[in-house]
Amino acid sequence: MNAPFQPTDSSGPVRDDYVPAADYISREFLQLEKARLWPRAWQMACRAEEIPAVGDYYTYDIADESIVVVRTGPEAFSAYYNVCPHRGRRLTSGCGHTARFHCRFHGWQWSLDGANTLVVDREEWGGCLTDADVALKPVRIETWGGWVYVNMDPEAAPLAEWLAPAKDFLDPFDLAGLRYQWRKSTILPCNWKVALEAFNEGYHVQTTHRQMLEYMDDVTVSHTHGRHAMFAYWEALPMG
């Protein structure tokens, strides 16, 4: 039998029945996430159908980092840090199409494979610039289920290993064959975990979404599977 909940200070340890408030409001914890979480996690950057033609790109921003994902072939994608290796200017924003990446500060250019094709007046640099110096810095990229994933950690486990065992549960649904019809983005004035966890529990349905009780019960089931979790509703029983 679990011990009764006993509130502790906001910086106490995580327990099965308690997560300290500091994990949601601490600036230090946010900095740790920027240093240890986002650079090491596989992240959904975009859908493959959002960049259908060679040269189509999508700019993915997370915390202080920006990554540009580009289709380089019929079934090939590349990703780079969205920064000019010269003075650090952003190269893209949003999504679009290009035959080359271009820095609008000093005019440097790169092909879709990240190789530099132009340094203005390169000969005046006295030969100190190597091709590796001026190439775009690549980011690991893999695809699954129609999604394009990126990972800033060159030593991270392959995507299939990272997704296991969730991948086995989801593969039968043919996510790669789905096409989105619309999307809406909203910037919320809260920690990202607060927003995410609102969609990972059904306890609030009986108060916030009572109209849904006609179609589903507010009893929910959650299971952990390795680094992943599964959340589901029970179907509501017929009334009467």
PyMOL commands that set and color helices and strands:
alter all, ss='L'
color gray80, all
select helices_A, chain A and resi 22-25+27-37+48-50+122-125+131-134+159-163+166-173+175-177+192-198+205-208+210-214
alter helices_A, ss='H'
color red, helices_A
select strands_A, chain A and resi 43-47+56-62+65-73+76-81+95-97+101-102+109-110+116-118+140-144+147-151+216-225+228-235
alter strands_A, ss='S'
color yellow, strands_A
deselect
rebuild
show_as cartoon
